[in-house]
Every structure is written in C-alpha cells, then in structure tokens.
C-alpha cells in the first residue's frame, strides 16, 4: 500500500513537471523576437481593419444624417414658398365705441 501511494505521488509530480515545462516552453517561444514582431504586426493589422470599419460606419451615419437634412430642407423650402394666410385680423377695436374707432385714453386728473 505504501508503494502505491509513493507511485501515485511520483506520477502526479512528473505530470505536473511536464505540464509546467510545456507551459514555460510556450511562453519562452512566444517571447522570441520573431514571434513578438509577428504578434505586433498582427495586432496592427487588426487595428487597421477595426479603424476601416469605424470609418465606414461613420460615413454611413453621415449619409443618413445628410439625407434627413435634405428632406427637412425641402420641407422648409416648400413651407416658405406656400402662401401664408392672414392669421391676424385688422387693428383691434374696443367694444362699445361708435364707428369702430379706438377708445380714447382717459386721464384720471390726478397728478
């Protein structure tokens, strides 16, 4: 029973050692100058593609806004060209005056 426990722990330690070694090897490989340059180039390309998509989205939004502006401008021009009905009547006349003349201003005599 003691031997099987010892074999279990030896096997577990060997497995852990192999896993750590592989991970360390991958990390060391990733930090080689060629790989760092490659990963930087890939990151720059991805950033360029993202920037192109952003610019395309902004242009699309600008086109939509421009079309909406043109529609609004056409509607305003049509309203300006339409005849304006007389909304307000002539001068106001006070009720109770003869002949539709404006009421005279009364001085109260107090000074």
GUFIVO-387732 format. One record per residue: residue in one letter; x negated, z, y of N, C-alpha, C, CB in turn. Coordinates in steps of 0.001 Angstrom, whole numbers, padded with zeros to 6 digits, always signed. Each point is the difference from the previous one (the first is absolute). Glycine has a CB too. Example, Ala and Ser with C-alpha at 12.3 -4.5 7.8 and 13.67 -1.06 7.14 Angstrom:
A-013190+007800-005690+000890+000000+001190-000900+000000+001200+001892+001246-001173 S-001542-001966+002223-000820+000060+001190+000770+000730+001090-001184-002145-000628 
//
This chain:
X-000820+000000-001188+000820+000000+001188-000868+000000+001258+001803+001202-001263 X-002874-000501+001248-000914+000080+001126-000652-001351+000262-000412+002415-000512 X+000109-003125-000549-000635-001306+000134+000972-001002+000639-001450+000489-002018 X+002702-000436+001643+000974-000934+000576+000203+000279+001489+001144-000183-002236 X-001157+001450+002622+000113+000324+001427-001201-000536+000754+001325+002059-000542 X-002480-001876-000034-001219-000467+000657+000008-001529+000097-001264+002018-000864 X+001708-002682-000190+000082-001464+000040+001021-000470+001051-000641-000082-002445 X+001740+000798+002547+001013-000343+001001-000594+000065+001402+001808+000878-001510 X-002512+000219+001810-000562+000170+001340-001140-000976+000265+000649+002404-000079 X-001411-002719-000925-001068-000991+000158+000618-001372+000278-001525+001321-001549 X+002566-001674+000812+000686-001282+000209+000639-000072+001384+000429-000142-002462 X+000191+001246+002873+000615+000038+001325-001056-000136+001099+001846+001441-000915 X-002960-000775+000763-001093-000095+000972-000584-001399+000056-000509+002396-000392 X+000334-003021-000794-000544-001368-000036+000963-000970+000673-001236+000526-002133 X+002523-000379+001879+000995-000866+000628-000007+000174+001508+001402+000118-002065 X-001435+001118+002521-000040+000261+001440-001275-000586+000607+001356+002108-000325 X-002472-001985-000362-001257-000538+000498+000045-001509+000132-001180+001909-001040 X+001763-002574+000041+000111-001463+000052+000901-000424+001158-000351-000131-002496 X+001465+000826+002678+000919-000344+001089-000655+000194+001370+001929+000654-001465 X-002645+000452+001621-000699+000257+001266-001074-001048+000233+000449+002457-000227 X-001188-002821-000816-001053-001009+000123+000589-001358+000421-001354+001218-001758 X+002463-001603+001142+000621-001280+000336+000499-000015+001447+000660-000278-002405 X-000040+001371+002813+000502+000072+001372-001153-000040+001003+001988+001319-000802 X-003058-000607+000503-001170-000003+000894-000638-001386+000035-000404+002440-000490 X+000377-003128-000641-000560-001349-000026+000828-000959+000853-000908+000445-002293 X+002234-000325+002212+000865-000856+000816-000190+000282+001487+001660-000080-001874 X-001789+001359+002218-000199+000360+001408-001332-000541+000501+001390+002072-000313 X-002433-001967-000505-001312-000507+000399+000035-001516+000130-001114+001940-001145 X+001837-002598+000266+000125-001462+000059+000746-000423+001265-000016-000114-002521 X+001036+000871+002885+000782-000338+001184-000810+000173+001276+002063+000681-001213 X-003066+000179+001185-000794+000258+001203-001223-000895+000132+000787+002322-000118 X-000959-003261-000793-001102-000955+000134+000263-000872+001217-000422-000002-002504 X-000614-000432+003215+000197-000761+001244+000852-001261-000165-002187+000876+000729 X+002003-001599-001842+000792-001218-000183+001479+000322-000104-001936-001077-001142 X+002241+002129+000399+001406+000364-000195+000622+000546+001286-000494+000489-002407 X-000295+000257+003176+000513+000511+001267+000295-001176+000932-001309+002164-000277 X+000410-003136+000334+000214-001170+000849+001230-000783-000457-002473-000123+000445 X+002640-000001-001754+001165-000718-000528+001289+000733+000362-001398-000894-001893 X+001403+002204+001742+001224+000746+000307+000296-000038+001502-000420+001499-001984 X-000623-001490+002819+000222-000105+001446+000554-001377+000351-001867+001639+000424 X+001350-002675-001049+000499-001354+000258+001462-000112-000417-002315-000938-000332 X+002650+001524-000802+001392-000036-000463+000905+000747+000973-000785-000136-002387 X+000314+001271+002872+000808+000777+000947+000208-000777+001292-000876+002132-000993 X-000163-002824+001456+000132-000801+001226+000975-001156-000205-002348+000613+000644 X+002292-001258-001799+000944-001086-000275+001430+000514-000025-001766-001193-001306 X+001974+002319+000672+001347+000575-000045+000488+000353+001390-000461+000888-002280 X-000440-000355+003116+000383+000324+001378+000360-001274+000770-001504+002031-000051 X+000771-003099-000189+000310-001277+000644+001358-000537-000412-002424-000483+000088 X+002721+000579-001376+001310-000453-000475+001116+000849+000597-001052-000801-002132 X+000834+002102+002203+001007+000887+000589+000205-000334+001474-000621+001813-001634 X-000462-002121+002338+000105-000356+001416+000779-001301+000167-002180+001170+000465 X+001946-002148-001340+000752-001261+000069+001489+000247-000197-002002-001243-000859 X+002343+002073-000113+001408+000308-000239+000616+000691+001208-000463+000187-002454 X-000284+000727+003064+000489+000701+001185+000255-000972+001138-001250+002044-000700 X+000313-002946+000939+000151-000981+001082+001201-000906-000282-002496+000056+000442 X+002671-000451-001701+001151-000841-000351+001313+000748+000255-001398-001192-001737 X+001436+002475+001391+001206+000797+000242+000275+000143+001495-000412+001245-002140 X-000631-001031+002926+000180+000126+001446+000504-001307+000587-001820+001722+000092 X+001254-002847-000535+000460-001304+000509+001460-000251-000362-002338-000884-000194 X+002703+001253-001023+001390-000172-000418+000919+000840+000877-000744-000456-002361 X+000348+001689+002635+000796+000858+000876+000088-000556+001414-000676+001955-001379 X-000422-002523+001862+000009-000603+001331+000956-001181+000046-002368+000735+000355 X+002386-001547-001403+000912-001150-000044+001455+000454+000032-001715-001299-001291 X+002012+002352+000527+001376+000512-000027+000392+000504+001387-000244+000631-002439 X-000655+000117+003083+000287+000520+001339+000150-001141+001003-001263+002104-000550 X+000432-003134+000431+000077-001141+000912+001331-000718-000143-002482-000256-000113 X+002937+000072-001124+001290-000660-000223+001136+000828+000590-000898-001060-002094 X+000836+002371+001898+001038+000868+000562-000023-000064+001522-000165+001519-001998 X-001023-001561+002574-000125-000100+001455+000586-001311+000500-002057+001429-000073 X+001783-002525-000627+000516-001300+000425+001520-000042-000064-002107-001070-000798 X+002683+001684-000238+001464+000051-000102+000560+000806+001170-000115-000182-002531 X-000488+001311+002816+000458+000835+001108-000141-000739+001327-000644+002058-001286 X-000461-002763+001471-000209-000751+001236+001050-001098+000146-002463+000491-000117 X+002800-001182-000979+001040-001037+000057+001359+000604+000343-001276-001357-001684 X+001577+002519+001092+001281+000657+000287+000075+000418+001467+000122+000812-002380 X-001213-000286+002920-000007+000400+001409+000138-001210+000915-001422+001975-000582 X+000746-003067+000237+000105-001216+000808+001438-000525-000019-002417-000560-000498 X+003061+000636-000655+001388-000457-000086+000909+000885+000837-000433-000900-002297 X+000169+002196+002323+000816+000899+000820-000222-000265+001488-000100+001734-001818 X-001121-002045+002201-000284-000284+001409+000663-001304+000441-002180+001232-000204 X+002250-002194-000701+000574-001298+000341+001522+000043+000058-001967-001087-001062 X+002587+002034+000392+001463+000081-000039+000512+000459+001366-000033+000515-002495 X+001193-001042+002905+000564+000438+001285+000405+001468-000083+000817-002344+000478 X-001056+003048+000606+000326+001425+000048+001361+000149+000656-002452+000666+000119 X+003415-000068-000807+001312+000191+000617-000084+001072+001086+001140-000683-002152 X-000263+000570+003120+000027+000999+001068+000584+001279-000580+000249-001775+001820 X-001094+002744-001998+000450+001249-000601+000551+000959+001048-001692-000300-001807 X+001195+000223+003022+000429+000923+001043+000935-000715+000961-002149+001299-000206 X+003251-000654+000584+000893-000609+000980-000630+000075+001389+002014+000621-001399 X-001287-001108+002381-000480+000025+001379-000218+001429+000478+001205-002146+000444 X-001350+002338+000876-000260+001343+000527+001165+000929-000289-001431-000984+001797 X+001121+002237-001987+001038+000987-000302+000834+000278+001242-001459+001030-001774 X+002731-000858+001519+000933+000296+001097+000652+001324-000328+000428-002467+000521 X-000383+003344+000460+000618+001308-000223+001506-000158-000067-001898+001157+001182 X+002491-000415-002034+001453-000087-000119+000641+000658+001215-000145+000011-002530 X+001271-000519+002940+000724+000581+001123-000347-000623+001337+000087+002082-001276 X-000925-003073+001303-000312-000648+001276+000795-001281+000094-002318+000997+000046 X+002605-001367+001128+000795-001204+000222-000909-001211+000048+001730+001323+001252 X-001311-002372-001872-000725-001253+000105-001268-000047-000826+000936-000212+002239 X-001170+001201-003031-001167-000028-000858-001295+000220+000746+001234-001508-001465 X-001164+002147+002615-001216+000270+000750-000595+001327-000462+000880-001305+001985 X-002183+001421-001890-000608+001261-000384+000465+001134+000889-001969-001242-000845 X+001990+002441+000298+000441+001170+000753-001018+000330+001080+001228+000881-002016 X-000714-000423+003149-000886+000394+001097-000588+001364-000308+001347-001344+001666 X-002499+001576-001150-000662+001281-000207+000519+000987+001054-002082-001138-000973 X+002512+002270+000519+000529+001006+000910-001051+001029+000284+002299-000368-000855 X-002453+000671+002129-000869+001102+000374+000843+001255+000074-001566-001529+001275 X+001059+002609-001791+000773+001235-000006-000043+000693+001336-000460+000235-002404 X-000355-000665+003308-000060+000593+001326-000876+001227+000067+002242-000878+000390 X-002801+001292-001477-000897+001161+000012-001398-000499+000190+001512+001339-001493 X-002197-000645+002337-001356-000425+000226-000968+001142-000158+000832-001747+001514 
//
